[in-house]
Amino acid sequence: MKNHLAKVSILLLMLVFCSGVEGNKVAMMSVNKPESERMESLFRAVIPLDDEYIIYTKVPRGLIVSVNEQLFFDRGAIKIRQSSLPVLDSIISVFKTLDTYCIIEGHSDKDGVDDSAYQANWELTIARSSNIVQYFIRCGGVDPDKVFGVGFGEFMPFRDNVSQTGNMDNRIDFVFIDYEARR
């Protein structure tokens, strides 16, 4: 009985922390709004990249547009390459037409960052994703409340999640959320 009561308590706590409370009603944190197919077709139409540089993945949270980091950055650097700005501008132009959020995730492989000012890959990936977020806001006019940056370093390798494709462990993921989040 005590064990059953503990399980029920944990479930109730999860419900409270994973949902919002409005008066006496509980409002769920997300409302399904499937648009991944439409988003992918919009991005494919405007992003002029070969399959070796870009991968589209539909996941429960939405659409992930994974772009090889070599397009955006020199090894160990955080400055966005000038030559990659048209690709970022294309992503921004589609994103601004969507009623969604974008999480920009930086990823790397296990190799060290000897030729970088950063001591760890996760620091480098955080700085890179932050620079792309700043570009979205400052140059693309994106609402700062709609775009977020995170860095995972080598802790979320691509090959373990989807498939082994080139060197896509070193990538920038643009995650377009396919549901309405609210609290």
KEKE-3310 file (N, C-alpha, C; in steps of 0.2 Angstrom, whole numbers, plus 5000, padded with zeros to 4 digits):
npx = (5004:5010:5020:5012:5005:5016:5019:5008:5009:5021:5017:5007:5014:5022:5012:5009:5021:5023:5013:5002:4994:4978:4967:4955:4957:4968:4979:4986:5003:5007:5000:4995:5000:5002:5014:5025:5028:5024:5033:5045:5044:5044:5057:5065:5063:5069:5082:5098:5106:5116:5113:5124:5127:5115:5102:5085:5074:5060:5053:5045:5044:5045:5052:5068:5081:5096:5112:5128:5142:5153:5149:5146:5156:5174:5186:5186:5182:5171:5166:5154:5154:5156:5151:5141:5130:5119:5112:5108:5100:5090:5085:5080:5070:5060:5057:5052:5039:5032:5022:5029:5042:5060:5074:5091:5103:5120:5132:5145:5159:5169:5182:5195:5197:5209:5214:5206:5199:5192:5190:5182:5172:5158:5157:5161:5151:5140:5144:5144:5130:5124:5129:5123:5110:5110:5113:5101:5092:5098:5101:5091:5080:5072:5060:5066:5060:5057:5067:5080:5096:5107:5120:5127:5139:5149:5140:5127:5128:5125:5125:5121:5108:5101:5107:5122:5130:5141:5151:5142:5141:5147:5138:5125:5109:5093:5079:5063:5049:5034:5022:5011:5017:5013:5011)
npy = (4994:5006:5008:5009:5021:5030:5029:5035:5048:5053:5053:5063:5074:5075:5078:5091:5098:5097:5103:5117:5128:5134:5143:5132:5123:5112:5115:5108:5106:5106:5107:5097:5101:5097:5101:5098:5092:5102:5112:5106:5105:5119:5123:5115:5121:5133:5132:5130:5118:5103:5085:5081:5091:5094:5088:5083:5079:5072:5073:5069:5082:5091:5098:5095:5103:5099:5105:5104:5109:5114:5122:5134:5138:5139:5127:5125:5139:5153:5163:5167:5161:5172:5167:5159:5166:5168:5156:5156:5167:5162:5152:5160:5168:5158:5154:5165:5166:5156:5151:5147:5141:5142:5131:5132:5122:5117:5105:5093:5083:5070:5074:5084:5102:5108:5119:5129:5143:5138:5127:5116:5105:5107:5120:5127:5124:5130:5143:5145:5142:5152:5163:5161:5163:5176:5182:5179:5187:5200:5203:5197:5201:5193:5189:5189:5181:5170:5162:5151:5147:5132:5122:5106:5100:5085:5076:5072:5063:5062:5051:5041:5044:5045:5042:5036:5048:5055:5068:5072:5073:5085:5098:5110:5111:5116:5117:5116:5119:5109:5111:5119:5128:5131:5139)
npz = (5000:5004:4995:4983:4986:4986:4972:4966:4972:4966:4952:4953:4957:4945:4936:4940:4939:4925:4919:4917:4929:4929:4938:4944:4935:4925:4914:4900:4895:4882:4866:4853:4836:4822:4810:4804:4791:4782:4786:4783:4769:4765:4770:4762:4750:4750:4755:4748:4748:4747:4750:4758:4767:4774:4784:4786:4799:4806:4822:4838:4844:4834:4819:4814:4807:4802:4800:4793:4803:4797:4786:4793:4802:4805:4810:4827:4829:4833:4826:4813:4797:4783:4771:4774:4777:4767:4768:4782:4781:4773:4781:4791:4784:4781:4794:4800:4795:4801:4815:4827:4838:4839:4842:4843:4842:4846:4841:4843:4839:4848:4847:4853:4857:4853:4845:4849:4858:4868:4882:4882:4872:4874:4878:4867:4858:4864:4863:4849:4845:4852:4845:4833:4836:4840:4828:4821:4829:4828:4815:4807:4812:4821:4834:4850:4860:4853:4849:4854:4861:4863:4869:4866:4865:4863:4868:4862:4850:4832:4825:4834:4836:4824:4810:4803:4795:4785:4793:4803:4817:4820:4820:4817:4824:4819:4828:4825:4833:4835:4841:4852:4865:4882:4898)
capx = (5000:5014:5023:5007:5004:5022:5019:5003:5012:5025:5013:5003:5020:5024:5007:5009:5027:5023:5007:5001:4987:4973:4961:4954:4958:4974:4980:4992:5009:5007:4994:4998:4999:5007:5015:5032:5028:5024:5039:5051:5044:5046:5064:5068:5062:5073:5089:5101:5111:5116:5111:5129:5127:5109:5097:5079:5072:5054:5053:5039:5044:5044:5056:5075:5085:5103:5117:5135:5145:5158:5146:5145:5162:5180:5187:5187:5180:5164:5163:5150:5157:5152:5149:5135:5125:5113:5109:5105:5095:5085:5081:5076:5064:5055:5055:5047:5032:5030:5020:5033:5049:5066:5080:5097:5107:5126:5134:5152:5161:5173:5189:5197:5197:5215:5215:5201:5200:5187:5193:5178:5167:5151:5158:5162:5145:5136:5146:5142:5123:5123:5131:5118:5104:5111:5112:5093:5089:5100:5101:5085:5074:5068:5058:5070:5056:5055:5073:5084:5102:5110:5126:5128:5146:5149:5135:5122:5130:5120:5125:5118:5101:5097:5110:5129:5130:5147:5153:5136:5141:5148:5132:5120:5102:5088:5073:5057:5044:5028:5017:5011:5019:5010:5010)
capy = (5000:5012:5008:5012:5028:5034:5030:5040:5055:5055:5055:5069:5079:5076:5082:5098:5101:5096:5107:5124:5128:5140:5142:5125:5118:5110:5116:5104:5110:5107:5106:5095:5105:5095:5105:5096:5090:5108:5116:5103:5107:5126:5124:5112:5125:5139:5131:5127:5113:5096:5081:5080:5096:5095:5082:5084:5074:5074:5070:5071:5089:5095:5097:5097:5104:5098:5107:5102:5115:5117:5127:5140:5139:5136:5123:5129:5146:5154:5168:5164:5162:5176:5163:5155:5170:5167:5150:5158:5171:5158:5149:5165:5170:5153:5154:5171:5164:5151:5152:5142:5143:5138:5130:5131:5117:5116:5099:5092:5076:5069:5076:5090:5108:5111:5125:5134:5147:5135:5121:5110:5106:5110:5128:5130:5123:5135:5150:5145:5142:5159:5168:5161:5166:5184:5184:5179:5193:5207:5204:5194:5204:5188:5190:5186:5177:5164:5158:5150:5143:5128:5118:5099:5097:5079:5072:5070:5062:5061:5044:5037:5046:5044:5037:5038:5052:5060:5070:5076:5074:5092:5101:5115:5109:5121:5113:5120:5116:5107:5111:5126:5127:5137:5138)
capz = (5000:5005:4988:4978:4988:4983:4965:4965:4974:4961:4946:4954:4956:4938:4933:4942:4936:4918:4916:4920:4932:4928:4942:4946:4929:4924:4906:4898:4893:4874:4862:4846:4831:4817:4804:4802:4784:4778:4787:4779:4762:4765:4770:4756:4744:4750:4757:4742:4751:4745:4756:4763:4772:4777:4785:4789:4803:4810:4828:4841:4846:4828:4813:4815:4801:4804:4795:4795:4805:4792:4782:4797:4806:4804:4815:4834:4829:4834:4821:4808:4790:4779:4765:4776:4779:4763:4771:4788:4779:4770:4787:4795:4780:4782:4801:4802:4792:4805:4821:4831:4841:4836:4847:4839:4846:4844:4843:4841:4840:4854:4846:4857:4853:4854:4842:4850:4864:4873:4885:4881:4866:4875:4878:4860:4855:4867:4860:4842:4845:4854:4839:4827:4839:4840:4821:4820:4832:4826:4807:4804:4815:4824:4840:4855:4864:4849:4847:4860:4859:4868:4866:4869:4864:4860:4872:4858:4843:4827:4822:4839:4836:4817:4806:4802:4789:4785:4800:4806:4824:4821:4817:4820:4823:4820:4830:4825:4838:4831:4846:4855:4872:4886:4905)
cpx = (5004:5017:5018:5005:5010:5022:5014:5005:5016:5022:5009:5009:5022:5019:5007:5015:5027:5017:5007:4994:4984:4967:4961:4955:4966:4975:4987:4997:5009:5001:4996:4995:5003:5008:5022:5033:5028:5030:5045:5050:5046:5053:5067:5068:5067:5081:5093:5107:5111:5115:5117:5130:5121:5105:5091:5076:5066:5054:5047:5039:5044:5049:5063:5078:5092:5108:5124:5138:5150:5156:5146:5152:5168:5181:5189:5185:5173:5161:5160:5153:5153:5148:5142:5129:5118:5109:5105:5099:5089:5081:5077:5070:5059:5052:5051:5040:5029:5027:5023:5039:5054:5072:5086:5102:5114:5129:5141:5153:5166:5180:5189:5196:5203:5217:5209:5202:5196:5190:5189:5173:5160:5151:5158:5155:5140:5137:5143:5134:5121:5124:5126:5111:5104:5110:5104:5090:5091:5100:5095:5079:5069:5066:5062:5067:5055:5061:5078:5090:5104:5116:5126:5135:5145:5144:5129:5124:5125:5120:5121:5110:5098:5101:5117:5129:5136:5149:5148:5136:5143:5143:5129:5113:5098:5082:5067:5051:5037:5022:5017:5012:5016:5010:5005)
cpy = (5006:5013:5011:5019:5033:5035:5035:5047:5057:5057:5061:5075:5080:5079:5089:5101:5101:5100:5113:5123:5134:5139:5135:5120:5117:5111:5112:5108:5111:5104:5104:5099:5103:5099:5103:5095:5097:5112:5113:5105:5115:5127:5121:5117:5131:5138:5127:5123:5106:5092:5080:5085:5097:5089:5085:5078:5076:5070:5072:5079:5094:5093:5099:5097:5104:5100:5106:5109:5118:5122:5134:5142:5136:5132:5127:5136:5146:5159:5164:5166:5167:5173:5160:5159:5169:5161:5152:5162:5167:5154:5154:5167:5165:5154:5159:5170:5159:5153:5147:5145:5139:5138:5129:5128:5116:5109:5098:5085:5075:5072:5083:5096:5112:5118:5130:5137:5143:5129:5115:5111:5109:5118:5131:5129:5128:5142:5150:5146:5149:5164:5168:5164:5174:5186:5184:5185:5199:5208:5201:5197:5199:5190:5186:5181:5170:5160:5158:5146:5138:5124:5111:5096:5090:5074:5070:5069:5060:5054:5039:5038:5044:5039:5040:5041:5057:5061:5074:5076:5082:5095:5106:5112:5115:5117:5118:5116:5115:5107:5118:5125:5133:5134:5141)
cpz = (5000:4998:4983:4980:4985:4976:4963:4966:4968:4954:4947:4954:4949:4934:4934:4939:4928:4915:4920:4924:4931:4932:4945:4941:4928:4916:4904:4895:4885:4871:4855:4841:4825:4811:4801:4794:4780:4780:4783:4772:4761:4765:4764:4750:4744:4752:4751:4744:4748:4751:4761:4768:4776:4778:4788:4793:4807:4816:4832:4843:4840:4822:4815:4808:4803:4798:4797:4797:4801:4788:4786:4800:4804:4810:4822:4834:4831:4829:4815:4801:4786:4773:4767:4777:4774:4766:4777:4786:4777:4776:4790:4791:4781:4790:4803:4799:4797:4812:4826:4835:4838:4841:4843:4844:4842:4846:4840:4842:4847:4853:4851:4853:4855:4851:4843:4857:4870:4875:4884:4875:4868:4876:4871:4857:4857:4863:4852:4841:4847:4849:4834:4830:4839:4832:4819:4823:4829:4818:4804:4807:4819:4831:4845:4859:4860:4847:4853:4857:4865:4865:4870:4868:4861:4864:4868:4851:4838:4826:4827:4839:4830:4813:4805:4795:4789:4792:4803:4813:4825:4817:4821:4819:4824:4821:4830:4828:4834:4836:4849:4863:4876:4893:4908)
residu = (MET:LYS:ASN:HIS:LEU:ALA:LYS:VAL:SER:ILE:LEU:LEU:LEU:MET:LEU:VAL:PHE:CYS:SER:GLY:VAL:GLU:GLY:ASN:LYS:VAL:ALA:MET:MET:SER:VAL:ASN:LYS:PRO:GLU:SER:GLU:ARG:MET:GLU:SER:LEU:PHE:ARG:ALA:VAL:ILE:PRO:LEU:ASP:ASP:GLU:TYR:ILE:ILE:TYR:THR:LYS:VAL:PRO:ARG:GLY:LEU:ILE:VAL:SER:VAL:ASN:GLU:GLN:LEU:PHE:PHE:ASP:ARG:GLY:ALA:ILE:LYS:ILE:ARG:GLN:SER:SER:LEU:PRO:VAL:LEU:ASP:SER:ILE:ILE:SER:VAL:PHE:LYS:THR:LEU:ASP:THR:TYR:CYS:ILE:ILE:GLU:GLY:HIS:SER:ASP:LYS:ASP:GLY:VAL:ASP:ASP:SER:ALA:TYR:GLN:ALA:ASN:TRP:GLU:LEU:THR:ILE:ALA:ARG:SER:SER:ASN:ILE:VAL:GLN:TYR:PHE:ILE:ARG:CYS:GLY:GLY:VAL:ASP:PRO:ASP:LYS:VAL:PHE:GLY:VAL:GLY:PHE:GLY:GLU:PHE:MET:PRO:PHE:ARG:ASP:ASN:VAL:SER:GLN:THR:GLY:ASN:MET:ASP:ASN:ARG:ILE:ASP:PHE:VAL:PHE:ILE:ASP:TYR:GLU:ALA:ARG:ARG)
# end
